[in-house]
Amino acid sequence: MADKLLFGYWGIRGLGQSLRYYLEYLGLPYEEKRYVKPEEWFGEVAQAPLNNEVLVNLPYIKDGDKWVFESGALYVYLAHKANRADLLGSTPDEQVTLAQTKGVLQDLLKSFFTLITFSEEQYAAKKEEFFKTDILWLIEKLNAFLGGKQWAAGNNLTYVDFQLFEIEETLKAFNIDVFNSQANLKKHHDEFSNIAQLKAYLGSEKFIAGPFYPPGAFRWG
């Protein structure tokens, strides 16, 4: 339908999963296009209209004739589209807090990505030590940061909570014991997953249980 947004991303969780949560929470009508094979995406990029878009990338939102690329920009665009600019931080202090938290989340994603792209021999030999030295301290930092808070910015739900939830999901799938030991992260995960729109989505056929990352050369996810 012409009045629906189109959300395009790979048929994995990856960077797109938290945006799927966001779309469901905002209640914006949308359809999803999941690219399974690289040639599907790169074939489209080589043709009009995407070959005229300088910043073309996945994920994207198509809103009528308008294209928006880059995951960070999508959170901003969708918040304004839904008249929910509060999700971007209601005060300068909140916006600074969100920027700091997002920086930690990006470091975590990079570390997880490094872990899963180890060669098969390296993965078996190094995964436990790498997790302890490069990932666990960031998990513990986030857990301490959430102490006494309902959401990342305090009392107000923001776009960063959607990203944080997917990090919690990743940790839960990778190391359930560590996840269970981080009480504040676990509390945030439980409260977020019980938001009505998210609870419905998580129990629906639209929800992608896995993979978290592209299959093939990746050791986990």
ZAVOGU-338489 format. One record per residue (C-alpha): x, y, z negated. Coordinates in steps of 0.25 Angstrom, whole numbers, plus 5000, padded with zeros to 4 digits. Each point is the difference from the previous one (the first is absolute). Last residue first. Layout:
BEGIN
XYZ...
This chain:
BEGIN
509949364936501349934999501249965008499850095012500549965013498649955005498850074993499950155000499850054985498949984990499449885007499049994994498750024993499450095010498750054995498950015011499449874996499550074987500449984986501150104999499150105008498849994990501050024988500650125007498750075002499649984986501350034993500349874993501349985008500550134995499849974985500649875001501250055007500250124991499949904988501149915006500950125003499950044986500249864994501249965008500249864995498949955009500750055013501349944995499449864999499250015013501350025008499850025015498550005001499850094988501150095004499450025014498650034994500650104990500750075012498650005007499450064987501150115000499750045015498550024996500450074987500850105009498850045007499450064987499149964988500050114989500249984986501550005000500750025014500349855001498749954994499549974987501250054992500549974986501249925006500050015015501550055000500449884992499549915010500550085012501449994994499949854997499749985014501150085005501049924990499449875006500350035014501550025003500849934989499049894996499449985013501349995007500549904989498849915003500050015015501549985002500349855003498749965006499950135008501450005004499949875007498750035007500550145004499550114992498850075006499149984988500950074990500350125009498550025001499849994985501150104998499450105010498649984994500650034987500750135004498750055007499249974987501050084992499950125010498549994999500150024985500850135002499150055010498749974992500650074988500350125008498650005006499449984986500850124995499550095012498649974996498949915006500949895006499849945014498749934996499450134996500050035015498849915001499150075011500049865007500850055012500950084990500449874993500149935013501050105006500950004988500049854998500349995015501250095000500749914990499749885009500650065013499150035012498750085002499349995013498850105004499149975012498949944990500849974987501149905003500849974988501349945001500949904993500949985008500750105009499850115010500750134997500250055014498649965005499950005015500349855001498849984991499050055009500449945010500949875001501449964994499550014986498949905003500949895005500950034988498949974991499549875007501449965003500450004986499049894997498950004989499550145001498850034991499050105005499050044989498750075000499650124992498850064992500650094989499749954986501150064994500349884991500049915013500950095007501050014989500049854998500449985015501050114998500649924989500149885009500650075012501450024995500249845000498749924999500149935014499250005013500950125004499350145000498950085006498950074993498950055009499050104994498549985003499150105007500349955014499549864996
